[in-house]
Amino acid sequence: MNTTKSSVVLAGFWMCAKYKVSVRGYTVAGPGPYGKAVVVQTKSLKLSQTWSKETPSPPSFSKTPSGEGITANITLPRFPGNAKFFQVIVIRYSLDHTGVVNSPESLTPKDLMTYEEAHKSPVPAAYVTFQFRGQDFNAFREFVVGDGGHSSSKTRNRRSNDGEVFLNKPLQPNTKYRVFLRAFIEKMVYFSSNFVTIETKGKPAVKELPERTIFQVGDVVVLTCEATGDPKPSVTWSKDENTSIPRAQFRNDNHILVIQEVAPGDGGIYECRVSNSFGQRRTATAVVIAVPPSIMKDFSPRSVLCAKETPCSLLCHAISDILFNYSWTRNGQALDGHNIKVMNNSVIITPLDDQDFGDYVCHATNSFGSTSYKIALSESREEKNNVQSIFRASDIAWSCIVFVLLFFIGVLIWRLKRAQASNRPATAKKSTSRDTVQSVFPPDQHASEPGSYMELRPRPSEGQTRVALEYQSLQGSHVNAEYYNVVPEKENKRGSNEEIYEEIELSDC
């Protein structure tokens, strides 16, 4: 054979035969001499014939964990000789291919492609999906085609980076494969087993359920899941992602779901899932029970306490299988006011006076009717008590303050009255003295001057005058005088001292 490469693969040798292989080069001047011959010894034909009859076990299929692609479990045939390493080789071709497919022993290493190239080829094409050492045969005898495992063409540990990496990629649906094992005695000497055929199918087919089905309360619900596939798919049902449906009955290998006398709680999303070894498909329908929305009382309080001038929220939560809306009323009228904000299923209100408290009604309405829910808004008693306590405390404080003030005012008045009472006799005496003196002396003269004093003398005997001689001429018509005063004056401007006698007469009472 002629080639421009420095290495070639020779095939087609007879078993138990010896061959000499020589190489010579060609130039423009012509061929050169042959080099030293290399002896090639082939193995026993009996071993080849025995091994070529061994076949991997029939496959069992499963889905990959990611759901993309198919895996096939097979048992590899045991090689009777000693092999350095093994290769699991896959021949891929389409289901409608009617031509010849090359036998395993006819495929040479140069005929092998990559996984991607083989699946794009319009004709049968082979690729290595996995490689392992001869001493590891028992570990890989139960082999999974397409499990995504990595392997390398390196047959021993070495630091060099040479060697091809093989990825055991998943099988594709609706495709035919032939899988066989190749045992390598030497790097270029190998034996191939017989092949096992793997025919993958597509995912099962299922007829789509209607998007929505509506039933009246008391109706009989019948849902049918029509599925086909090879192998025959299994059917499972779920309601709102829960596979337990206590009120449902299943017929015809779970293909038919039946609910007798449907109730409002039976509404929800019913899903049919069909699956086989090559995949699964789903279809679902929304079962709608023709009833008005229902109020979720656990999330909708019956009463709310709120203080005046404090924002409070009224919440109404309803559920329905179909679209619905909320509305709010009070005393049959729609809510209105600058202190009220309506936001779908909630109302934020800031009570300003007693009229803002009362019953508020939430209406949840769909095409089948309306459901009302009353929420009582009441003034917070705690807030009332707090206000009353504040007023009571302020009343007590002011009462105490007024009492203390009244007490001090009373004490002050009492002390002022006492002082006036003690000063009244002296004032009266002083006033009488001044009046008498004023009657004796002219208005421009004073009876007493600073430094003067008064002397009280004994009563004169009967018939004896009580007035000094110099003042007897001034004696009036007063009678029954009991006492008289002598008022000595200080030296006047002329330097003379005079005694002034003032008679104090007591008038008859």
Helices and strands as residue ranges (DSSP letters): E 18-21, E 26-27, E 30-31, E 38-41, H 45-52, E 60-63, E 70-75, E 85-94, G 104-106, G 109-111, E 112-113, H 115-120, E 125-133, G 134-136, H 137-140, E 142-145, E 150-152, E 165-167, E 175-186, E 189-192, E 196-199, E 205-206, E 212-215, E 221-224, E 227-228, E 234-239, E 249-251, E 256-259, G 264-266, E 268-276, E 279-289, E 294-295, G 297-299, E 303-306, E 312-315, E 318-319, E 325-330, E 333-334, E 340-343, E 346-349, G 354-356, E 358-366, E 369-379, H 381-440, E 455-456, G 469-474, E 481-488, E 499-505
